Amino acid sequence: MQISPTTAVHQALAALAAYDDPATFISLKPEAALLAEAAALEAAGPADKPLYGLIFAVKDNIDAAGLPTTAACPDFAYAPERSAFVVARLEAAGAIVLGKTNLDQFATGLVGVRSPYGVPRNVQRADLVPGGSSSGSAVAVAAGIVDFALGTDTAGSGRIPAGMNGIVGLKPTLGLLSATGMVPACRTLDTISVFARDVATAFRVTAIAAAYDAADAWSRPLPAPTLSAAPPSLRVGVPPPAQRKFFGDAAAEAAYAADLEALAARGAEIVEVDFEPLHAVARLLYEGPWVAERYAATKALLETSPDSFHPVTRKIIEGARGLTAVSAFEATYRLMDLKRAVAPLFAGLDCLAVPTVPRAYSVTELEADPITLNSNLGSYTNFVNLLDLAALSVPTAARSDGLRGSLTLIGRAGSDGYLAGIGMALTGEASGAPLKATPDRFEIAVVGAHLSGLPLNSELTGLGGSFVRTATTTPDYRLYALPGTTPPKPGLLRVANGAGATITAEIWSLDAAGFGTFVAKIPSPLGIGTLRLADGTTAKGFLVEAEAVNGARDISEFGGWRRFLAANVPASP
């Protein structure tokens, strides 16, 4: 039930007072200003405002008009003239900014304790670090103060705090959300991220915030993110047991094993893959020259007022002084080599599934070894932006120690909506995906190697494809196992009305550019035609040339390619 913006403001302020943690927010809008915004929204009405009356928080390295931006450094503070591009889009959609949240200073850290404004209290257990750098944003959501919050993510700052506080963290594809109005940490790797208590809200906010911004040199004209339904099958890559890192946290290790069992129970094929190239990329982020980007972002203040910095933050950023252009190029070459090594890993997978947090450290533990433990936290997050991947962390079942488990799904750039569909299935949310593609997208029916979980499905997800539904054709088609194809493929042939069989298909959707790219790559003897479906609709889909099925085995009796593969019978007649 939708409540009025005024009621939403009062509830947020009451929740803030009840949680009673002065370290969560750095600044708040005055109550009078919040109520005035709420009244203006009510006067205008909810039309064309999909976030009408939702209350949100903004990490304090992102500009929000009327509030200072500090990046958790008082000497750096300034008063922005306007809200950041993303914040302005969310405000235009009817959401109200409550205030600016605490963070690891200059977004440097995964722990959430490096701030002169105090340490936000972990919602799950007060002795644990809240996770950073977007600590305050995650806590504000987990404590029920706001409906959603913006963070940023370079090395995992949009995922680690989510995992530590038992909520959802959506780390978009790089360039999907504009960085205009955001204080950068590593400009080439940063993105604004979204925290929420459910996947549906996180994705809805992301989809509304997403837009190409010509003023941001790193913005990309990507397809609009579209929510996918959970596919019937998928291949999920995981590290083998010998390469899993939990740093002695037995509860985290057991929870991850349980999460993989839950994925398998939903039809996922769990595939162990070599994670060492990914771990090597992760090490590059802090051991390599990318820390020089943090120096570039803070250079003016660091060189004139170094004592303004938190001691650990200063130590990390000043480490860039010894880096050279040569080291930057050498690290770039190393990264490109690792990208090439990782590429085959994704070729046969729909996504990766990794622990969000390898170990839940206490504040006391961190104080004894702040650099090493921070690095440990990024074991499964640091590589994601370096490899231009999308990621979604979701809360899972309770661990043996009472904390919520957290699993991160990682996919190719542009797979944000696809990951959201899987995440919603894992959290038990109704997908909300349409039974028919939206008008700006094209439906395509696949019947063979492009089915979910099969070798060529990545050609769809890699173009931003979203699973819509499972369907069957009218009984006017025959399905053949085509000889000599790699990977093995079937051919669907249209025959006389009623002279065939009903064949199972999956309906996917692509935007116009993705559809064109996909169709252009289809090899002979396959092509695209119009398939008639048993529900009375039609969809563009794969058909085969009649000549190509001469001598091929008719497998129509199986009712679909997946059932034929499961039967494990010879493809030749």
C-alpha positions in Angstrom: 0.0 0.0 0.0 1.4 3.4 -1.0 1.7 5.9 1.7 1.9 9.7 1.3 5.3 11.4 1.0 4.6 13.3 4.2 3.9 10.0 6.1 7.1 8.6 4.5 9.2 11.5 5.8 7.8 11.1 9.3 8.4 7.4 9.3 12.0 7.9 8.1 12.7 10.4 10.8 11.2 8.2 13.4 13.3 5.2 12.3 16.4 7.5 12.3 15.7 8.5 15.9 15.0 4.9 16.9 18.2 3.5 15.4 20.1 6.3 17.2 23.5 6.1 15.5 25.0 9.6 14.9 27.8 8.0 12.7 25.4 6.8 10.0 24.7 10.2 8.5 27.1 13.1 8.0 24.4 15.7 7.2 20.6 15.7 7.2 18.0 17.9 5.5 16.0 19.9 8.0 12.6 18.4 8.8 10.9 21.6 7.5 12.6 21.2 4.1 11.7 17.5 3.9 8.1 18.2 4.7 8.0 21.0 2.2 9.3 18.6 -0.5 6.7 16.1 0.5 3.9 18.6 0.3 5.0 19.7 -3.2 5.0 16.1 -4.3 1.5 15.6 -3.0 0.3 18.7 -4.7 1.7 17.5 -8.0 0.5 13.9 -7.6 2.2 10.6 -8.4 1.7 10.7 -12.1 4.9 10.1 -14.0 6.8 9.7 -10.7 7.6 6.0 -10.4 9.5 6.6 -7.1 6.8 8.8 -5.6 7.4 9.4 -1.9 10.3 7.0 -1.5 13.0 8.2 0.9 16.7 7.7 0.0 20.1 8.5 1.3 23.2 9.6 -0.7 26.7 8.6 0.0 28.6 11.8 0.9 30.9 11.7 -2.1 27.9 12.3 -4.4 26.3 15.8 -4.7 22.8 16.5 -3.4 21.6 20.1 -3.7 21.2 21.8 -0.3 23.7 19.5 1.5 27.5 19.8 1.6 29.7 17.2 0.0 32.6 16.2 2.3 33.8 12.7 1.1 34.2 12.2 4.9 36.9 14.9 5.0 35.8 18.2 6.6 38.6 20.2 5.0 37.5 19.0 1.6 33.8 20.1 2.0 32.0 22.2 -0.6 28.4 23.2 -1.3 27.3 21.9 -4.7 25.1 24.1 -6.8 23.0 21.2 -8.1 22.4 17.5 -7.4 24.5 14.9 -9.2 23.1 13.6 -12.5 21.8 10.4 -10.9 20.4 12.1 -7.8 18.5 14.6 -10.0 16.9 11.8 -12.0 15.8 10.0 -8.9 14.4 13.3 -7.4 12.5 13.9 -10.7 11.0 10.5 -10.3 9.5 11.5 -6.9 12.1 10.3 -4.4 13.2 12.5 -1.5 16.8 12.8 -0.2 16.9 12.4 3.5 20.6 13.2 3.9 24.2 12.3 3.2 25.8 9.2 4.6 29.1 8.4 6.2 31.9 6.5 4.3 35.5 5.5 4.3 37.2 8.8 3.6 37.5 9.5 -0.1 35.8 6.1 -0.7 39.1 4.4 0.2 38.5 1.2 2.0 36.1 -1.8 2.3 35.7 -1.6 6.0 33.6 1.5 6.9 35.8 2.7 9.8 38.0 5.3 8.2 36.0 8.4 8.9 36.3 11.3 11.3 32.6 11.2 11.6 32.7 7.9 13.5 31.9 4.3 12.6 28.4 3.4 11.5 27.0 0.6 13.6 26.6 -2.7 11.9 22.9 -3.6 11.9 23.5 -7.3 12.3 26.1 -7.2 15.1 27.5 -4.0 16.7 31.1 -5.4 17.1 31.5 -6.1 13.4 32.8 -3.6 10.8 29.9 -2.2 8.8 31.7 -2.7 5.5 32.9 0.1 3.3 33.4 2.4 1.8 29.6 2.9 1.5 29.0 2.1 5.1 26.4 4.7 6.1 24.3 4.1 3.0 24.1 0.3 3.7 23.3 0.9 7.4 20.6 3.4 6.6 18.8 0.9 4.4 19.3 -2.1 6.7 18.1 -0.1 9.7 14.9 0.7 7.8 15.6 4.4 7.8 15.4 4.9 4.0 13.9 2.8 1.2 17.1 2.8 -0.8 20.5 4.5 -0.8 23.2 5.4 -3.3 26.8 4.2 -2.7 29.8 4.0 -5.0 31.8 1.0 -6.0 35.4 0.7 -7.2 36.6 -2.4 -5.4 33.4 -3.7 -3.8 32.1 -0.8 -1.9 28.6 -1.4 -3.2 28.6 -5.0 -2.3 30.7 -5.6 0.9 28.5 -3.3 3.1 25.4 -5.0 1.7 26.7 -8.3 2.6 27.8 -7.2 6.1 24.4 -5.7 6.8 22.1 -8.3 5.2 20.7 -6.3 2.3 20.9 -6.1 -1.5 23.7 -4.3 -3.3 23.5 -3.7 -7.0 26.8 -2.8 -8.7 25.9 -1.7 -12.3 27.8 -2.1 -15.4 30.4 0.6 -15.7 29.1 3.7 -17.5 25.4 2.8 -17.0 25.0 5.4 -14.3 26.5 8.8 -14.8 29.4 9.9 -12.6 28.7 13.6 -13.0 28.5 15.1 -9.5 30.5 12.3 -7.9 33.9 12.7 -6.2 36.0 10.0 -7.9 38.2 7.5 -6.2 39.5 5.7 -9.3 37.7 7.5 -12.1 38.3 4.7 -14.7 36.7 2.1 -12.4 34.1 3.9 -10.3 30.3 3.6 -10.5 27.5 4.7 -8.4 25.8 1.7 -6.8 22.4 1.1 -5.2 21.4 -0.5 -1.9 17.9 -1.7 -1.1 16.2 -4.3 1.1 14.9 -6.2 -2.0 16.2 -6.8 -5.5 13.1 -5.3 -7.2 13.6 -1.9 -5.6 17.4 -1.9 -6.3 16.8 -2.7 -9.9 13.9 -0.3 -10.4 16.1 2.5 -9.0 19.0 1.6 -11.2 16.8 1.5 -14.3 15.4 5.0 -13.5 18.8 6.4 -12.7 20.4 5.0 -15.9 20.8 7.3 -18.8 23.6 8.4 -21.2 25.3 11.6 -20.0 27.4 13.5 -22.6 28.9 15.5 -19.8 30.5 12.4 -18.2 33.4 11.2 -20.4 33.0 7.7 -18.9 29.2 7.4 -19.6 28.3 4.8 -22.2 25.2 4.6 -24.4 24.2 1.2 -23.1 20.9 -0.5 -23.7 18.3 0.4 -21.1 18.5 -2.3 -18.3 15.5 -4.6 -18.6 14.4 -7.0 -15.8 14.7 -10.6 -16.7 12.6 -13.5 -15.4 14.7 -16.2 -13.8 15.8 -18.5 -16.6 14.8 -22.2 -16.3 18.5 -23.3 -16.4 21.9 -21.7 -16.1 25.6 -22.6 -15.8 27.1 -21.0 -12.8 30.9 -20.7 -12.3 32.3 -21.1 -8.9 35.9 -21.4 -7.5 36.9 -25.0 -6.7 37.3 -25.7 -2.9 41.1 -25.3 -3.0 40.7 -21.7 -4.3 38.0 -20.5 -2.0 39.1 -17.9 0.6 37.3 -17.6 3.9 40.3 -16.7 6.2 39.2 -19.1 8.9 35.5 -18.2 8.9 33.9 -21.6 9.1 30.3 -20.1 9.2 31.0 -18.2 5.9 32.4 -21.3 4.3 29.4 -23.4 5.2 26.9 -20.7 4.2 28.5 -20.5 0.7 28.2 -24.3 0.3 24.5 -24.0 1.3 24.0 -21.1 -1.2 25.4 -23.3 -4.0 23.1 -26.1 -3.0 20.2 -23.7 -3.2 21.3 -22.6 -6.7 21.5 -26.2 -7.8 18.1 -26.9 -6.4 16.7 -24.2 -8.7 18.2 -26.0 -11.8 21.6 -24.4 -11.9 24.6 -26.4 -13.1 27.5 -25.6 -10.7 30.7 -25.5 -12.7 34.1 -25.3 -10.9 36.4 -23.0 -12.8 40.0 -21.8 -12.2 39.7 -18.6 -10.2 43.4 -17.9 -10.0 43.3 -15.4 -12.9 40.5 -13.6 -11.2 42.3 -13.5 -7.9 45.4 -12.2 -9.8 43.2 -9.3 -11.2 41.9 -8.6 -7.7 45.5 -8.2 -6.4 46.3 -5.7 -9.1 43.8 -3.2 -7.8 45.6 -2.3 -4.6 49.1 -3.7 -5.4 49.1 -2.0 -8.8 49.2 1.7 -9.9 45.4 2.3 -9.7 46.0 3.9 -6.3 47.5 6.8 -8.3 44.0 7.7 -9.4 43.1 8.2 -5.8 46.1 10.5 -5.6 44.9 12.4 -8.7 41.5 12.9 -7.1 42.8 14.3 -3.8 46.1 15.8 -5.0 45.4 19.5 -4.2 44.4 18.8 -0.6 46.9 16.1 0.1 49.8 18.3 -1.0 48.6 21.4 1.0 47.0 19.8 4.0 48.0 16.2 4.5 46.9 16.2 8.1 43.3 16.5 6.9 43.4 12.9 6.0 42.6 9.8 8.1 45.9 8.2 8.8 45.2 4.9 7.0 43.7 6.7 4.0 46.7 9.0 3.8 49.1 6.1 4.0 47.3 4.3 1.1 47.1 7.3 -1.2 50.6 8.6 -0.5 51.8 5.2 -1.7 51.2 6.5 -5.2 54.1 8.9 -4.9 56.5 6.2 -5.8 54.6 5.0 -8.9 55.7 5.9 -12.4 54.2 6.0 -15.8 56.2 2.9 -16.6 54.5 1.0 -13.7 51.1 2.1 -15.0 51.8 0.8 -18.4 53.2 -2.5 -17.1 50.1 -3.0 -15.0 47.9 -2.3 -17.9 49.7 -4.9 -20.0 49.3 -7.4 -17.1 45.6 -6.6 -16.9 45.1 -7.1 -20.6 46.9 -10.5 -20.4 44.7 -11.5 -17.5 41.5 -10.3 -19.4 42.5 -12.6 -22.2 43.0 -15.5 -19.8 39.6 -14.9 -18.2 37.6 -14.5 -21.4 37.3 -18.3 -22.1 36.0 -18.7 -18.5 32.9 -16.6 -19.3 32.3 -18.2 -22.7 30.5 -21.2 -21.4 29.0 -19.6 -18.3 25.9 -17.6 -17.6 27.3 -16.0 -14.4 29.7 -16.5 -11.5 28.4 -16.9 -7.9 30.9 -16.0 -5.2 30.7 -15.2 -1.5 30.2 -11.5 -1.0 32.1 -11.4 2.3 34.9 -14.0 2.8 35.0 -13.2 6.5 33.1 -10.9 8.9 35.8 -9.0 10.7 35.3 -7.2 14.0 36.3 -3.6 14.5 38.9 -4.8 17.0 40.4 -7.3 14.6 40.6 -4.6 11.9 42.4 -2.1 14.2 45.2 -4.6 14.7 45.8 -5.1 10.9 43.9 -2.5 8.9 45.5 -3.0 5.5 45.7 -6.8 5.3 42.2 -7.4 6.5 40.8 -4.7 4.2 42.5 -6.5 1.3 41.0 -9.9 2.4 37.5 -8.4 2.3 38.0 -7.6 -1.4 39.0 -11.2 -2.4 35.8 -11.7 -4.5 35.0 -8.0 -5.3 38.2 -6.3 -6.5 38.4 -7.9 -9.9 34.8 -7.0 -11.0 35.3 -3.4 -12.2 38.8 -4.1 -13.6 37.1 -6.7 -15.9 34.1 -4.5 -16.7 31.5 -6.9 -15.2 28.1 -6.3 -13.5 27.4 -7.7 -10.1 24.5 -8.1 -7.6 24.9 -9.2 -4.0 21.8 -10.7 -2.4 21.1 -11.8 1.2 20.7 -15.5 1.7 19.8 -17.9 4.5 21.0 -17.3 8.0 24.5 -18.6 8.8 25.3 -20.8 11.8 26.4 -17.7 13.8 23.1 -15.9 13.1 24.4 -13.5 10.5 22.7 -13.4 7.1 24.6 -15.1 4.3 25.3 -13.1 1.2 25.9 -14.3 -2.4 27.2 -12.2 -5.2 26.2 -12.9 -8.8 28.6 -11.6 -11.4 27.9 -11.3 -15.2 29.1 -9.6 -18.3 28.7 -5.9 -18.9 25.1 -5.2 -19.7 23.7 -8.2 -17.7 22.3 -6.1 -14.9 18.7 -7.1 -15.6 19.6 -10.8 -16.1 21.4 -10.9 -12.8 18.4 -9.2 -11.1 16.0 -11.9 -12.4 18.2 -14.6 -10.9 18.6 -12.7 -7.7 14.9 -12.3 -7.3 14.4 -16.0 -7.6 17.1 -16.6 -4.9 15.4 -14.2 -2.5 12.0 -15.5 -3.2 10.7 -12.3 -4.7 8.1 -12.4 -7.6 10.1 -11.5 -10.7 7.8 -8.8 -11.9 9.1 -9.5 -15.4 6.5 -9.0 -18.2 5.0 -12.0 -20.0 5.7 -10.1 -23.2 8.6 -7.9 -24.1 8.2 -4.1 -23.7 7.5 -2.2 -27.0 11.1 -1.0 -27.3 12.4 -4.6 -27.3 12.1 -7.6 -29.7 11.1 -11.1 -28.7 13.1 -14.0 -30.1 12.3 -17.6 -29.6 15.2 -20.0 -29.2 14.9 -23.8 -29.3 18.5 -25.1 -29.3 22.0 -24.2 -28.1 20.8 -20.7 -27.1 18.5 -22.1 -24.4 19.4 -21.0 -20.9 22.2 -23.0 -19.5 23.4 -24.2 -22.9 26.7 -23.2 -24.6 25.4 -20.3 -26.8 23.1 -18.7 -24.3 25.8 -16.2 -23.5 25.3 -14.7 -27.0 22.0 -13.5 -25.7 23.0 -12.4 -22.2 26.1 -10.7 -23.6 23.8 -8.4 -25.7 21.7 -7.5 -22.7 19.1 -10.2 -23.4 16.4 -10.9 -20.8 14.5 -14.1 -20.4 10.8 -13.5 -20.7 9.0 -16.9 -20.6 9.0 -20.5 -21.7 6.6 -21.3 -24.5 5.7 -24.1 -26.9 5.1 -23.9 -30.6 1.9 -25.0 -32.3 2.0 -28.6 -33.6 3.2 -27.5 -37.0 7.0 -28.1 -36.6 9.6 -30.9 -36.7 12.8 -30.7 -34.8 16.0 -32.3 -36.2 19.5 -32.9 -34.8 21.7 -31.2 -37.3 24.9 -33.2 -38.1 28.4 -31.7 -37.9 27.6 -28.6 -35.9 29.7 -27.2 -33.1 28.3 -26.9 -30.5 25.6 -29.4 -31.4 22.4 -27.6 -32.7 18.9 -28.6 -33.7 17.0 -27.3 -36.7 13.3 -26.4 -36.4 11.3 -26.9 -39.7 7.9 -25.6 -40.4 5.6 -28.4 -41.8 1.9 -28.6 -42.7 -0.7 -27.6 -40.1 -1.0 -30.3 -37.4 1.6 -32.5 -39.1 4.3 -31.8 -36.6 4.8 -31.7 -32.8 4.8 -29.0 -30.2 8.4 -28.0 -29.4 9.5 -26.2 -26.3 11.1 -22.8 -26.8 12.3 -20.0 -24.6 11.3 -16.4 -25.4 14.1 -13.8 -24.8 14.0 -10.1 -25.5 16.7 -7.8 -27.0 16.7 -4.1 -27.8 16.9 -3.2 -31.5 20.7 -3.0 -31.7 21.2 -6.2 -29.8 18.6 -8.0 -32.0 20.3 -6.8 -35.1 23.7 -7.9 -33.9 22.4 -11.3 -32.8 20.6 -12.1 -36.1 23.5 -11.0 -38.2 25.7 -13.7 -36.6 23.3 -16.6 -37.3 25.1 -19.1 -39.6 23.5 -21.1 -42.4 21.5 -23.3 -42.6 19.7 -21.5 -39.8 17.7 -18.3 -40.2 15.1 -16.2 -38.5 11.4 -16.5 -39.3 8.1 -16.1 -37.5 7.2 -18.9 -35.1 3.6 -19.6 -34.2 3.1 -20.3 -30.5 0.5 -22.5 -28.7 -0.7 -19.5 -26.7 -1.9 -17.8 -29.9 1.0 -15.4 -30.2 4.0 -15.3 -32.6 7.6 -14.5 -32.1 10.7 -14.2 -34.3 12.7 -17.4 -33.9 15.1 -19.9 -35.4 14.1 -22.0 -38.4 16.2 -24.3 -40.6 16.4 -24.6 -44.4 14.6 -27.8 -45.6 17.6 -29.0 -47.5 19.7 -29.2 -44.3 17.5 -31.8 -42.6 17.8 -34.4 -45.3 19.3 -37.4 -43.5 19.2 -35.7 -40.1 17.6 -37.4 -37.2 14.0 -36.3 -36.4 13.9 -35.7 -32.7 10.4 -34.2 -32.5 9.3 -37.0 -30.2 11.4 -35.5 -27.4 9.4 -32.2 -27.5 12.5 -30.0 -27.3 16.3 -29.9 -27.5 16.9 -30.0 -23.8 15.0 -33.2 -23.4 16.8 -34.7 -26.3 20.2 -33.9 -24.7 19.0 -35.3 -21.4 18.0 -38.6 -23.0 21.7 -39.0 -24.1 20.8 -40.8 -27.4 22.9 -40.6 -30.6 22.2 -37.6 -32.8 22.6 -39.5 -36.0 19.6 -41.6 -37.2 
